[in-house]
Amino acid sequence: MRAFCLAATISLLSAGASAAATLNEGTFGEFSADWTNPTVVAEGNDSISGTWGWQNDHDILAFTSLRKGAQTVTLSFAPKVSGDTSNNSFSSGGRVLYKFSPLQYSAWEGTDLANFSMEHWNRGQDFTYTLTLGDDFDGALYLMLFNTHTSHGGLTYNIAVPGNAVAETQPAPVPLPAGAALLPAGLAALAFLRRRRKAR
């Protein structure tokens, strides 16, 4: 499987911070359309940007390092040429499926998340879809994005995956030596004895 990783060093400056980056299809090349060899999104990429430029432009993505447990994944679609509303022939859309284990028999396995058609008359609407993962989510997610039809420019999409950011790990506290907890009491006792001797 192809792994894409952003070559950047990110400093973690504060407790609870996370290292995040965007994986852009335009920069890294076409995402895989082969269901037996999906594009593996490396840990740290919590945003993925891609395009559907032609009919049957399929993108199959594998997130194998997601944080386990409850979280959300959000997909949003928009016309590639966002400012052009004059073309009455604009039409584009597709279907998005998801699965929690590798594809075994075909690219069309999994559960439907979205099935939409963006036309000239509704292109200004919000085409955002959210996948809510429960407490029992095990950390592996496969997304299959199928462009079923495209004309006049196509679509762009963005996938927000906060659970794929690299969480900062705080250093473990250094344990004190066994006798260190008794040190203040010992010093106080020595000071008391010293004052007592001076008083004699």
SULVEN-V549479 format. One record per helix or strand of 2 or more residues. SS is the DSSP state (helix for helix, strand for strand). FROM is the first residue (numbers start at 1). LEN is the number of residues. Records with the same first field share a line. If there is no record, write none. Layout:
# SULVEN-V549479
SS = FROM-LEN ; FROM-LEN
This chain:
# SULVEN-V549479
strand = 2-3 ; 18-2 ; 21-4 ; 39-3 ; 45-8 ; 58-6 ; 71-9 ; 91-9 ; 111-9 ; 127-7 ; 141-11 ; 155-6 ; 166-2
helix = 25-4 ; 162-3 ; 180-20
